[in-house]
Amino acid sequence: MAAEELHMNPGARRQEAASKEKPGGASANMKGVDDPDYENITFTFRNQDQQKGSYSPPKSEAWSRPSSDSARAPPWLHTAVMSLYILLALLSIILLAWVLVNNSVMSQELLVLKRELWNVHECQGEQKQGWRRAHQTATEAKEGLRRVQSDVQAGNERLKALSAESKPQ
């Protein structure tokens, strides 16, 4: 594990080199284990290429961003996503065509229905005119019957009057 830390953290290499230069090396690190007055202090070193005024917290291995190689998506993912987009586009086109065809069929059916309604309207108009003529004819016939009836009554009264004159008393 120490070799991995040295590989990942260049600052750890410097610390390792410094501890090797001291006599006792690893025993110096273990010095405060049994001593209650000893306080373990760790220092964070800034890279030399960073500016003096800038501060960046130490990077934790668990939260660090994956390298560019591992961040790349697998090559088949792009193809799969593009295939899904193409499938979605084709389904949209098919749905649009189906809606347009159904709209056209519905439009034709509506035109047929409009013609039939117009024919019904014309028939109703003709029927109304026929009923008006029939009503008018019936009214004229009633008036003709009244005239004939009044004429017959008038003729009956004349007959009575003539027959009363011609009868000897």
Rosetta constraint file for C-alpha pairs under 8 A:
AtomPair CA 1 CA 5 HARMONIC 6.33 0.50
AtomPair CA 2 CA 6 HARMONIC 6.20 0.50
AtomPair CA 3 CA 7 HARMONIC 6.20 0.50
AtomPair CA 4 CA 8 HARMONIC 6.13 0.50
AtomPair CA 5 CA 9 HARMONIC 5.75 0.50
AtomPair CA 5 CA 12 HARMONIC 6.86 0.50
AtomPair CA 6 CA 10 HARMONIC 6.28 0.50
AtomPair CA 6 CA 11 HARMONIC 7.96 0.50
AtomPair CA 6 CA 12 HARMONIC 5.51 0.50
AtomPair CA 6 CA 13 HARMONIC 5.21 0.50
AtomPair CA 7 CA 13 HARMONIC 7.94 0.50
AtomPair CA 9 CA 13 HARMONIC 7.01 0.50
AtomPair CA 10 CA 14 HARMONIC 6.89 0.50
AtomPair CA 11 CA 15 HARMONIC 6.53 0.50
AtomPair CA 11 CA 45 HARMONIC 6.68 0.50
AtomPair CA 11 CA 47 HARMONIC 7.86 0.50
AtomPair CA 12 CA 16 HARMONIC 6.06 0.50
AtomPair CA 13 CA 17 HARMONIC 6.11 0.50
AtomPair CA 14 CA 18 HARMONIC 6.17 0.50
AtomPair CA 15 CA 19 HARMONIC 6.14 0.50
AtomPair CA 16 CA 20 HARMONIC 6.22 0.50
AtomPair CA 17 CA 21 HARMONIC 6.43 0.50
AtomPair CA 18 CA 22 HARMONIC 6.71 0.50
AtomPair CA 19 CA 25 HARMONIC 5.24 0.50
AtomPair CA 19 CA 26 HARMONIC 7.40 0.50
AtomPair CA 20 CA 25 HARMONIC 5.21 0.50
AtomPair CA 21 CA 25 HARMONIC 7.31 0.50
AtomPair CA 24 CA 28 HARMONIC 5.74 0.50
AtomPair CA 25 CA 29 HARMONIC 7.07 0.50
AtomPair CA 26 CA 30 HARMONIC 6.62 0.50
AtomPair CA 27 CA 31 HARMONIC 6.18 0.50
AtomPair CA 31 CA 35 HARMONIC 7.51 0.50
AtomPair CA 32 CA 36 HARMONIC 7.34 0.50
AtomPair CA 32 CA 37 HARMONIC 7.86 0.50
AtomPair CA 32 CA 38 HARMONIC 5.03 0.50
AtomPair CA 32 CA 39 HARMONIC 7.12 0.50
AtomPair CA 32 CA 40 HARMONIC 7.38 0.50
AtomPair CA 33 CA 38 HARMONIC 7.84 0.50
AtomPair CA 44 CA 58 HARMONIC 7.22 0.50
AtomPair CA 46 CA 50 HARMONIC 7.00 0.50
AtomPair CA 50 CA 54 HARMONIC 7.04 0.50
AtomPair CA 59 CA 63 HARMONIC 7.41 0.50
AtomPair CA 59 CA 64 HARMONIC 6.42 0.50
AtomPair CA 60 CA 64 HARMONIC 6.01 0.50
AtomPair CA 66 CA 70 HARMONIC 6.01 0.50
AtomPair CA 66 CA 71 HARMONIC 5.97 0.50
AtomPair CA 67 CA 71 HARMONIC 6.20 0.50
AtomPair CA 68 CA 72 HARMONIC 6.41 0.50
AtomPair CA 73 CA 77 HARMONIC 6.55 0.50
AtomPair CA 73 CA 78 HARMONIC 7.79 0.50
AtomPair CA 74 CA 78 HARMONIC 7.65 0.50
AtomPair CA 75 CA 79 HARMONIC 7.20 0.50
AtomPair CA 76 CA 80 HARMONIC 6.09 0.50
AtomPair CA 77 CA 81 HARMONIC 6.11 0.50
AtomPair CA 78 CA 82 HARMONIC 6.12 0.50
AtomPair CA 79 CA 83 HARMONIC 6.04 0.50
AtomPair CA 80 CA 84 HARMONIC 6.21 0.50
AtomPair CA 81 CA 85 HARMONIC 6.25 0.50
AtomPair CA 82 CA 86 HARMONIC 6.14 0.50
AtomPair CA 83 CA 87 HARMONIC 6.03 0.50
AtomPair CA 84 CA 88 HARMONIC 6.04 0.50
AtomPair CA 85 CA 89 HARMONIC 6.15 0.50
AtomPair CA 86 CA 90 HARMONIC 6.14 0.50
AtomPair CA 87 CA 91 HARMONIC 6.09 0.50
AtomPair CA 88 CA 92 HARMONIC 6.11 0.50
AtomPair CA 89 CA 93 HARMONIC 6.21 0.50
AtomPair CA 90 CA 94 HARMONIC 6.13 0.50
AtomPair CA 91 CA 95 HARMONIC 6.03 0.50
AtomPair CA 92 CA 96 HARMONIC 6.05 0.50
AtomPair CA 93 CA 97 HARMONIC 6.11 0.50
AtomPair CA 94 CA 98 HARMONIC 6.11 0.50
AtomPair CA 95 CA 99 HARMONIC 6.15 0.50
AtomPair CA 96 CA 100 HARMONIC 6.16 0.50
AtomPair CA 97 CA 101 HARMONIC 6.11 0.50
AtomPair CA 98 CA 102 HARMONIC 6.07 0.50
AtomPair CA 99 CA 103 HARMONIC 5.89 0.50
AtomPair CA 100 CA 104 HARMONIC 6.08 0.50
AtomPair CA 101 CA 105 HARMONIC 6.19 0.50
AtomPair CA 102 CA 106 HARMONIC 5.91 0.50
AtomPair CA 103 CA 107 HARMONIC 5.89 0.50
AtomPair CA 104 CA 108 HARMONIC 6.25 0.50
AtomPair CA 105 CA 109 HARMONIC 6.24 0.50
AtomPair CA 106 CA 110 HARMONIC 6.04 0.50
AtomPair CA 107 CA 111 HARMONIC 6.20 0.50
AtomPair CA 108 CA 112 HARMONIC 6.32 0.50
AtomPair CA 109 CA 113 HARMONIC 6.15 0.50
AtomPair CA 110 CA 114 HARMONIC 6.01 0.50
AtomPair CA 111 CA 115 HARMONIC 6.28 0.50
AtomPair CA 112 CA 116 HARMONIC 6.27 0.50
AtomPair CA 113 CA 117 HARMONIC 6.09 0.50
AtomPair CA 114 CA 118 HARMONIC 6.09 0.50
AtomPair CA 115 CA 119 HARMONIC 6.16 0.50
AtomPair CA 116 CA 120 HARMONIC 6.19 0.50
AtomPair CA 117 CA 121 HARMONIC 6.06 0.50
AtomPair CA 118 CA 122 HARMONIC 6.15 0.50
AtomPair CA 119 CA 123 HARMONIC 6.08 0.50
AtomPair CA 120 CA 124 HARMONIC 6.03 0.50
AtomPair CA 121 CA 125 HARMONIC 6.21 0.50
AtomPair CA 122 CA 126 HARMONIC 6.20 0.50
AtomPair CA 123 CA 127 HARMONIC 5.95 0.50
AtomPair CA 124 CA 128 HARMONIC 6.03 0.50
AtomPair CA 125 CA 129 HARMONIC 6.27 0.50
AtomPair CA 126 CA 130 HARMONIC 6.17 0.50
AtomPair CA 127 CA 131 HARMONIC 6.18 0.50
AtomPair CA 128 CA 132 HARMONIC 6.15 0.50
AtomPair CA 129 CA 133 HARMONIC 6.19 0.50
AtomPair CA 130 CA 134 HARMONIC 6.07 0.50
AtomPair CA 131 CA 135 HARMONIC 5.95 0.50
AtomPair CA 132 CA 136 HARMONIC 5.98 0.50
AtomPair CA 133 CA 137 HARMONIC 5.96 0.50
AtomPair CA 134 CA 138 HARMONIC 6.04 0.50
AtomPair CA 135 CA 139 HARMONIC 6.07 0.50
AtomPair CA 136 CA 140 HARMONIC 6.13 0.50
AtomPair CA 137 CA 141 HARMONIC 6.02 0.50
AtomPair CA 138 CA 142 HARMONIC 6.14 0.50
AtomPair CA 139 CA 143 HARMONIC 6.33 0.50
AtomPair CA 140 CA 144 HARMONIC 6.13 0.50
AtomPair CA 141 CA 145 HARMONIC 6.14 0.50
AtomPair CA 142 CA 146 HARMONIC 6.23 0.50
AtomPair CA 143 CA 147 HARMONIC 6.22 0.50
AtomPair CA 144 CA 148 HARMONIC 6.11 0.50
AtomPair CA 145 CA 149 HARMONIC 5.91 0.50
AtomPair CA 146 CA 150 HARMONIC 5.97 0.50
AtomPair CA 147 CA 151 HARMONIC 5.95 0.50
AtomPair CA 148 CA 152 HARMONIC 6.00 0.50
AtomPair CA 149 CA 153 HARMONIC 6.11 0.50
AtomPair CA 150 CA 154 HARMONIC 6.02 0.50
AtomPair CA 151 CA 155 HARMONIC 6.04 0.50
AtomPair CA 152 CA 156 HARMONIC 6.06 0.50
AtomPair CA 153 CA 157 HARMONIC 6.22 0.50
AtomPair CA 154 CA 158 HARMONIC 6.32 0.50
AtomPair CA 155 CA 159 HARMONIC 6.15 0.50
AtomPair CA 156 CA 160 HARMONIC 6.21 0.50
AtomPair CA 157 CA 161 HARMONIC 6.09 0.50
AtomPair CA 158 CA 162 HARMONIC 5.99 0.50
AtomPair CA 159 CA 163 HARMONIC 5.83 0.50
AtomPair CA 160 CA 164 HARMONIC 5.98 0.50
AtomPair CA 161 CA 165 HARMONIC 6.36 0.50
AtomPair CA 162 CA 166 HARMONIC 6.13 0.50
AtomPair CA 163 CA 167 HARMONIC 6.11 0.50
